[in-house]
Amino acid sequence: MSMLSVKNLNVWFGKHSSRVDAVKSASFEVERGQSFGLVGESGSGKSTILRAITGLAPNWSGALSVDGEAIEKKRQKAFYKTVQMVFQDPYASLHPRHSVDQVLSETLHLHGFTNIDARVVKLLDDVGLGQKFRFRYPHQLSGGQRQRVAIARALAPDPTLLLLDEPTSALDVSVQAEILNLLADMREEHGLTYLMVSHDLSVVAHMCDNLAVMRNGEIVEILDVEALRSMQATHPYSQHLLQASV
């Protein structure tokens, strides 16, 4: 059984004459433990798919399911124990007046965990920060450290599916590899499934098993990573993306 199933997904914004169809009839499956990439130019609908899954884009039709359970329009609390998201900008996604301890403690409390102190320490250790960062604020952290906190927050509820929206694009090149390696380690250690959005094909080649190429809201091709690495795309737009990345 797949961890994530997306069938004939349509997502739109606005109404009537102002309606914009951001995603059109998108379908793909992500197997348990797999890392699946969504690639394409800006505005192709990649991040909108993640937002539809989490409920941040409420206007959608089609069928979505996680671990065999259909996703309803109104998400239940249990959904967010299973599915978490890491956003592109770690500074914008963290409350500037909340310390790292508050960010993680409140998340754990919200999901009903006990022994919160020990869990906070373990989360910080898991993402390579340690206790010395526990009572710091976002402005006291580098971009890479902030993204490690965001990853720790996403891991706090013990999810099985992580949605990664360009998780390294706002970071310095020198830090990007560290965060990608951390995510790869977390996937292996926690048995996670990833759905990752990226415009960088080298990131997808490093992180993903399979990928879907999007253009103007539509999936034009689904490839495995070996086809990506060997430049064996069949759709002209996919070929264009590959050639542009060389």
N, C-alpha and C positions, 0 to 999 in steps of 0.2 A: 504493500500500500504506500502511495506517495505521501510525503509530509505536507506538500502544498500542491493543490490542484487549482488551476485557473482555466476556466472554460468560457469562451465567447464573452470576455469581459469588455464592456463599453463604459467609459467614464466621460462625463461632460460637465461643463461649467456654464452657468447662465441659463436663460430661458428664451424660447421663441426665437426671434430674429437675432438675439445676442448670444445664442447658444454656440459653444465651441466644443467640438468632439475631440477630446484629448487622447483617448484610447479607443480603438475600434476593433472589436472581435478578436481580442488577444487570447490565445490558448497555449498553455504549457504545463508541464508537470515537473516537480522537484522531488526527487527521491529522498528518503530519510538518510541523513548523513552527507548528502551531496551539497556542493556549492554551485549555484546556478547564477550566471551573469546576465544582466540586461545592458546592451550597449547600443549606441546610436548618438547622433548629434543632439545638442541642446534643443529642447522642445519636442523631442520625438515621443514623449510619453512615458519614459522609463520611471522617473520618480513618482509620477501620477499613479502607476500601478501599485507601488509600495503604499502610497497614501490611501488608495482604495482598500487595500487589505487591512490597514490599521484603523480605518474609519475616519481619516482626516480628509478624504474626498468622498462626501456622502452620496453624490449623485452617480450611481452605477447600476448596471444590469449585467446579468450573466450568472455564473455559478462559481463561488469560491469555497474551498474547503481546506481545513488544516487538520492533518492526522485523521482524516476520514469524517471529521465533523464539519457540517456546512456552516459557513459564516453568515450570520443574519445581519440585517441592516443595523440593529442595535447590538453592539458587542456586550457580551457578558463579562463580568470581572475575571472569570477563569481564562478568558481569551488572552488577557494581558499577562497571565502567568506563563502561557505557552509561547506567545509571540511578542518580541520586543524589537525596537528599532534604534539604530545608531545614525544620527543625522550628520550632514555634511560639515556644518560649522560648530565645533565643540564649544566655542565661546557663547554663541547665541543660544545653544541648547542647555546651558547651565545657568542657574539663577545667580546673578552677580553678588548678592548679599547672603548667599548660603554657602557655608563651608563644605568641604568635601564630606566631612562627617554627617552634616545635615542632609546633603543630597542622598547619600547612601542609606542612612538610618531611616529617613522618611520613606524611601522606596521600600525598604524591608518591612517597615511597620505597616505600610499600606497593603502589602501582600500577606500580612498575618504571620510573619516570622517572629520567633522568640530568639533569645540569646543574640541580640542584635550587635552588641559590642564585638563579640568574637567573629561574627559574620562580616562586619565591616573590615576588620583586620585581615581576614582571609581574602576578601575581594581585592583589597589594595595589594596584598602580596601576589595574588593571581595575575594582576595586570602590571606587575613590575614596578609599583610605586613604593609600597611599604608604609609603615605607621608615621613616618616623619611628615607625610603629606596630609595626614588625616584632618588637621584643623586649619589647613590653608584655604584661601578663597580663590576663585577662578583667576582674578587678576594677578595672583602670585604664582601662577603656573604658566609654563610654556604651552604652545599649541599642542604639542605631542602629549604633554602631561594632561592637559584638559581632555583630549580625546581618550586617553586611558581611563580617566574618571568616567567619561560617558559610556565607555565599554563596560566598566565595572557596574555602573547603574543598570545597564541593559542586562547584565548577567545576574543581577541581584535576585530576581524572582525565580531563578533556575529555569529559563525558557528552553524550548527545544528548537525554535526557529528564530533566527536573527535576520532582520531586514537591514541592509547596509546601504545607505544612500551616499555614494561618493565619500566614503569615510576618511580618505586621505587627501582629497583634492585641495583642501584649505590649508594643508601643512607644507612646510619646507620639504624640498626633495630629500634632504638628508634624514628627515624623520619619517618619511612615508614608508620606507622599507621596514623600519622598526615596528610600526603599527600593523602593517600587513603580516609580518611574521608573528606578531602577537595574536592576531585574529586567526591565523592558521593553527597556531598552538592551541588556542582556546577551542577551536572546532574539534581538534583531535581529542583533547583532554575531556571535554564535556559532551562529546557526541552530538554536536550541534549541526543543524542544517542552515545554510546561508542562501539568501537571495540578495545579490549584490548589484547595485547600479554603478556603472562607471563609463566614462567616455574614453578611458585609457585602456587600450587593448592589451598592453603589456601587463597591467594590473590584473585583468581578467585571465590572461594566460597563466599568470602565477597562482591565482587564487581559485579558479573555477574549474569544474569538470565539464560543464556544458554551458551554452549561452544562446540567447535569442537576440537577433539583430532587429532594431526597431527603426522605422522611418515614418514620419508623419502620423504617429499614433498606431501604426500597424506593425506586427511582427512579419518581417519579410523572409526570415530564414532562422532555423535552429541548427546549431553546429555543436559537435563535441570539441574539446579544447585541442585535440590533436589535429583536427582539420584547420583550426585557427592557426596553430603553430606552423603548419605546412602550407599555409596560404591556399587552402582548397575550398574556399567558399564558392557557391554556385550562383547566387543572386548578384546581379551587377552592382547593386548598392553595397552589399557586403564586400565584394571585391574592391570597390572604391575605398571603403574604410580601411581594409587591410593594406592596400597600396599606400594610402596616405600616412599610415603608421610606421612605415619602414624608414 
